[in-house]
C-alpha cells in the first residue's frame, strides 16, 4: 500500500528541517528539530521492515503501540497500517501504555482512551472512526473509577 504522506514529509525535509535516524528515541522523548504533523492525526504507520507500529495522535506526534495485544485492545484490525520510509521524520512522544484501553461509564456516552495515567475523551464518533478504534472493545468502567483518572487533552 502506498503511504499517504511521503511527499509532504519529503518536502518538509527538503525545506531544511533536520531528519531523524531510523532508531527510535528513548521512551518519552520528543525530537525537537521535527515539526509535529497534526494533518496525519489518526494514521497508523510503521517503517518498512520494522515491527513497530505507531498511531499519530491529535497533536501530530507518533506514539508507539508497544505490543500486538495493546494494538488489538484498541483497534479494529491490522488493515490500513501505512508503511513509509519517512516514519522517523514524525516526532515521537511517549508510547501508549501496554495496558491502554477504551473506556466509558455505564451511565455515560463519553468514550475515553485511557493510557499514560490519563483518560483522553474521544470527542465524537467521527474522531473514534478516524483512529480506527474498535467500538466492540470499549470497556465499561464504574463512573467513580473513571472520575479518579486524571483528564488529559481531548483526542480529536
C-alpha positions in Angstrom: 0.0 0.0 0.0 1.4 3.4 -0.9 2.0 5.8 2.0 -0.3 8.8 2.3 2.4 11.2 3.4 5.7 10.5 1.6 5.7 13.7 -0.4 4.7 16.1 2.4 7.3 14.7 4.7 10.0 14.8 2.0 9.0 18.3 1.1 9.4 19.3 4.8 12.9 17.7 4.9 13.9 19.5 1.7 12.9 22.8 3.3 15.7 22.4 5.7 14.3 20.6 8.7 16.7 18.1 10.3 15.6 14.5 9.9 15.7 11.7 12.5 17.5 8.5 12.2 15.7 5.2 12.0 16.5 4.4 15.6 13.6 5.0 17.9 14.4 7.6 20.6 14.2 6.8 24.3 10.7 6.4 25.6 9.1 9.7 26.4 11.4 11.8 24.3 10.4 14.2 21.6 12.7 15.1 18.6 12.7 18.8 19.0 14.0 19.5 15.5 11.0 18.0 13.8 7.6 19.6 13.3 4.5 17.7 14.6 2.1 16.5 11.9 -1.5 17.1 13.1 -2.6 16.7 9.5 -1.7 13.0 9.9 -3.7 12.5 13.1 -5.4 9.1 13.1 -2.9 7.4 10.7 -1.3 4.2 11.9 2.1 3.9 10.5 5.3 1.8 10.5 8.6 1.8 8.7 9.2 -0.9 6.1 10.9 -4.0 7.5 10.3 -2.8 11.1 7.8 -4.3 13.5 7.0 -1.1 15.5 3.5 0.3 14.8 2.6 3.9 15.7 -0.5 5.9 15.8 -0.3 9.6 15.1 -2.0 11.5 17.9 -4.2 14.6 17.6 -1.2 16.9 18.2 0.7 15.2 15.3 3.1 13.1 17.2 3.7 9.4 16.7 3.0 7.1 19.7 4.4 3.6 19.7 1.9 0.9 20.3 4.1 -1.4 22.3 2.7 -4.9 21.6 0.2 -6.8 19.5 -2.1 -7.2 22.5 -2.1 -3.5 23.1 -2.9 -2.9 19.4 -5.7 -5.5 19.5 -7.3 -4.0 22.6 -7.7 -0.6 20.8 -8.0 -1.0 17.1 -10.5 -2.8 14.8 -7.9 -4.9 12.8 -4.4 -4.7 11.3 -5.5 -3.3 7.9 -4.6 0.1 6.6 -1.3 0.5 8.5 0.8 2.7 6.3 4.3 1.6 5.6 6.6 4.5 4.9 10.4 5.2 4.9 9.8 8.6 6.4 8.1 7.4 9.6 11.1 8.6 11.7 10.5 12.2 10.4 7.4 12.5 12.6 8.4 13.4 16.1 7.6 10.9 18.8 6.0 11.2 22.2 5.8 8.6 24.9 4.4 5.2 23.9 1.0 4.1 24.7 0.9 2.1 27.9 0.9 -1.7 27.3 -2.4 -1.8 29.2 -4.1 1.1 27.3 -7.8 0.6 26.8 -11.0 2.3 25.7 -13.5 3.1 28.5 -16.8 4.6 29.3 -19.0 4.7 32.3 -22.2 2.6 32.2 -24.3 5.8 32.6 -22.3 8.0 30.2 -21.8 8.4 26.5 -18.3 9.7 26.5 -15.6 7.3 25.4 -12.0 7.7 26.6 -8.6 6.4 25.6 -7.0 5.5 28.9 -3.2 5.4 28.8 -0.2 7.0 30.4 -2.1 7.8 33.6 -4.7 9.8 31.8 -8.1 9.5 30.3 -8.5 11.4 27.0 -12.0 12.0 25.7 -12.5 10.8 22.1 -14.7 13.8 21.1 -17.0 12.2 18.5 -17.9 9.1 16.6 -16.0 10.6 13.6 -12.9 11.0 15.7 -13.3 7.4 17.0 -13.5 6.2 13.5 -10.6 8.3 12.2 -8.3 6.5 14.6 -9.8 3.1 13.6 -10.6 2.4 17.3 -12.8 -0.7 17.8 -16.4 0.0 19.1 -16.6 -3.5 20.4 -13.6 -3.1 22.6 -14.9 -0.3 24.8 -14.8 -1.4 28.5 -17.5 -0.2 30.9 -15.8 1.2 34.0 -17.6 2.4 37.1 -18.1 6.2 36.9 -16.3 6.6 40.3 -13.2 4.8 39.0 -13.2 6.7 35.7 -13.7 10.0 37.6 -10.5 9.3 39.5 -8.3 9.1 36.4 -6.8 12.5 35.6 -8.1 14.1 32.4 -5.7 14.7 29.5 -6.1 16.6 26.3 -9.0 15.6 24.1 -8.5 13.0 21.3 -9.8 14.7 18.2 
